[in-house]
């Protein structure tokens, strides 16, 4: 975040010694943005939460929250004490490149303490040749405490130089231990990751590809044709289907066939087309055949992750059952940071997060809590089954779905929402069974325009712990 601010020509200093002011004590190395600078107003705009009037007569056309500290998951505190002017600061003159370390001895076991690091995802792929285990509960080693989600790397040939390279590149700290800690843990095998990019909307998923390629994460690019072809379980373990601006019909049937054939490939006239993938005809979407292929992938034990509007395909297209779209509740969340709460505190997606966190939400459909079964049209005496919260990983707000509290805590942390109180208790992330597989359905987009970096770990956790999530389903 500091580098992003520097890129906007905002002046930042670093404390050469500890700072004591009315607002608290801050250690040496703390970053300070003084407001007697040319871009003062811009700095305030980026560092403080936005307060958009929810009762405005006009709905905004785009995001109403862009508070970088909140979206990066770090604390930025406003200081009004005049003593802050006496702080000894060293101006930053270039980008920061922090370096991690290995410490605590000579091994042979190494541990990474879970603190919500975004870089763990890239680290797992850098250490692809090595066995990594993830602790499922807190533990202690030599008087030091480690939370659930911490990594354990046992002695392996070539491990030490590999972790030193990762520590230097990704600013991760590895701590040495003499023996493997006694704690429930699971293997974090590197998945074969597929990214499904429908021809009808490649825009928002471009941010996923941008991030994966920037972090040097290998993935399989899955076109509509690849989905229709089937045998997906032979190619990938996890299918990531990102945010799309398509309704259910558009997600299944894509561009109308009346517009085709519509090739996307290189030609003398358009040599730049056909990259990174090509097609003789990009119309017709995945079709019923592709939907069946996705169902087969799940039946055979694959994990499918859907983000934002893409979750319509899973929840309303029949890949999972017993979740109903809510009626029109009049909820408007036009790019807002909202409070969320983990309904399943031991789920791997929770690693690195507190029980109550926040997530960035745009305007998406709202879904009711899952039920054991839904009313069948042919059964006039049947009723919906009881609510089944086992599949709810994360909920919107902190109140239960059926709470009658007339004075709830405010959900909006930055931006502004209309009817936000009606969102309380509805699912934000679902983990639902389908055959031997599982669908992780997000009711928000954790990779929105490279903005909401604090949401990345929700997604990274799902991918890194894919085997554990599938094992939870089977147990």
C-alpha positions, 0 to 999 in steps of 0.5 A: 500500500505504501508503494501505491501511495508513493506512486500517486506522488503522496509524500511518506516518512518513516519514523526514525524513533518511536512516537508518543502522541495522545492517540497512542505509542507507535514504534520506530519504522512506523509510516507517517503521511504528513498533511502539509504536502501538495497532495494533502486532499488526495491522501485524506481521500485514500486513507480515510473511510468514505461516507456515502449518503445511503439515502441519496436520491441518486444511486452511484454508478460505481464504487463508493469505497476506495479507502486503501487501508481498509481494502489492504487490511491494515490500520491507518490512524488519524493523528490530531495531536500537534506533537506529531510534528516533532516526530523524526521522520526519514522521507521515503525516496523510492519503493519499498522491497521488504525481505523476510528471514529465517531464524531460530536455529538450524532446523530441521523443521521450519514454520511460517506463523499465520498472520494473514500474509497475502504472499503465502499463495505465491510461496506455495507454488514457489515451494511446489517440490516440497511437502507443506502441512497446514495446522488446523488449530493453534499450537506452541513451539518453544514458548511461541504461539502459532495460530491455525493456518500456520505452515509446517515444513518438515526436513527435506532435501534442498529445503533450506536454500528454497525457503531462503529464496522465498523469504527474500522474494516474498518477505515471509519469515520462516522460524526454525524448530527442532521437531514437528509440533504435535497438532492436527494438520493437513497436507497442502498439495499444490493444485492443478488450477483451471481458470474458466473464462467464458467468451461472452465476458472476459473483462473482470476475469482479466484481473484474476489472470493479471494477478496470477501471472504477476505472482507467477502462478501457473494455471490452465486457461479454460475456454467454453470449448474446453468446458464443453469437451469435458474430462475436466477432472483429468486436467485440473483439480480446482476450477476458478470461475470469476466475476462476469456480468452475465445472467444465467442464460448468458453464462450457459449459452453465451453469445447468441449463435445468430452472431456466428460464426465469430472467430477470434484468431490471428489473421494478416488483418488482425495479427494481435487477435488469438492471444492468449487463446484462439477460437474458430467460433466464440458463440454458443457458450458452454451450452447444456453439454458444458453444464453437464461437464461441470456437473461431471467434474464435481461428481468426480471430486473436483472443487469449483470456486465461483466469484460474485455474479458467477455464483449464479451458475452454481446456485441457480443452474443446478450444480448445487441444490437447496439454495434459493435467491431472495426476493427483491429486498431493495438492497444496494451495495455499490462497491462498499466495505461491509462487516462479515462474520465467520459462521464456521470458525474452523473452516480453512477459508478462515485462516488469517482472519479474525472472527469478525472481518470485512469484505468488499461487496458490489451489487449482487443477488442475495441468497437465503440460507441453505435448507435441507430441501426445497418445496417441490412444484409437484407436491402441493403439501410439501414445505421447505425443509429446515434451515441448514447452516452447515454450508455457510462459511461467512455471513454478512453482518454479525447478527443471526439471519432471524435476529429481531435486534432493533439496534444492530451494529452498523454493517457499513465500514466504508462507502454507503449501502441502501437497505443494508440491514436486510442483508444481515445474516445472509450468506457471503461464502457458501461451501456446498456439496455436489457429488464427491466434489464441492462448490465454494460460492462467493456472494462478492468478488474478492478480486475486484480491480486489484483494489480489495487486497484484504479479500484475496486470502478468502480465495487463496485459502480456498485454493491452498486448502482444496484437499482439506475442503473436499475431505471435510465434505466427504466426512 
